[in-house]
Amino acid sequence: MEHELKIWPEHYSLIDSNIKQFEIRRNDRDYRAGDTVHMREWNPDKYLYTGKSLRRKITCVVVGASGLRPGYCVIGLTTVTDDPQGKEERKDP
């Protein structure tokens, strides 16, 4: 399954550069290991997408960890195997 997500620029750049390999998200989409997330960079000041996007594969989902707010999860991320760079930049129409 693929999940489409908005992601703020500061988090997008860290994931795009592979510095950050996880996301903390509201657990409202039944995330599962093996799913794909399509992350579209979102500008919260302008309320619009920037046109940048990338895909990552979910490696694990952690729920109920100490310090994690109820209803949230940590999803582990890795590059998508059929896309060596794990990203797909494109312009939105």
Residue pairs with C-beta under 8 A, 6 or more apart in sequence:
1 32
1 35
1 36
2 35
2 36
2 37
2 38
2 55
3 29
3 31
3 35
3 36
3 37
3 38
4 37
4 38
4 40
5 23
5 25
5 37
5 38
5 39
5 40
6 39
6 40
6 42
6 49
7 15
7 23
7 39
7 40
7 41
7 42
8 41
8 42
8 44
9 41
9 42
9 43
9 50
11 20
11 23
12 39
12 41
12 52
12 54
14 20
15 21
15 23
15 39
15 54
15 56
15 77
16 52
16 54
16 87
18 79
18 86
21 76
21 77
21 78
22 74
22 75
22 76
22 77
23 37
23 74
23 75
23 77
24 68
24 72
24 73
24 74
25 31
25 72
25 73
25 75
26 71
26 72
27 61
27 63
27 71
27 72
27 73
28 71
31 37
31 58
31 61
31 73
31 75
32 58
32 61
33 58
33 59
33 60
33 61
34 57
34 58
35 57
35 58
36 55
36 56
36 57
36 58
36 80
37 55
37 56
37 57
37 58
37 75
37 77
38 53
38 54
38 55
39 53
39 54
39 55
39 56
40 49
40 52
40 53
40 92
41 49
41 50
41 51
41 52
41 53
42 48
42 49
42 50
43 49
43 50
49 92
51 89
51 90
51 91
51 92
52 89
53 87
53 88
53 89
53 90
54 86
54 87
54 88
54 89
55 80
55 83
55 86
55 87
55 88
56 77
56 78
56 79
56 80
56 86
57 77
57 78
57 79
57 80
57 81
58 75
58 76
58 77
59 76
59 77
59 78
60 75
60 76
61 73
61 74
61 75
61 76
62 68
62 73
62 74
62 75
62 76
63 72
63 73
65 74
68 74
78 86
79 85
79 86
80 86
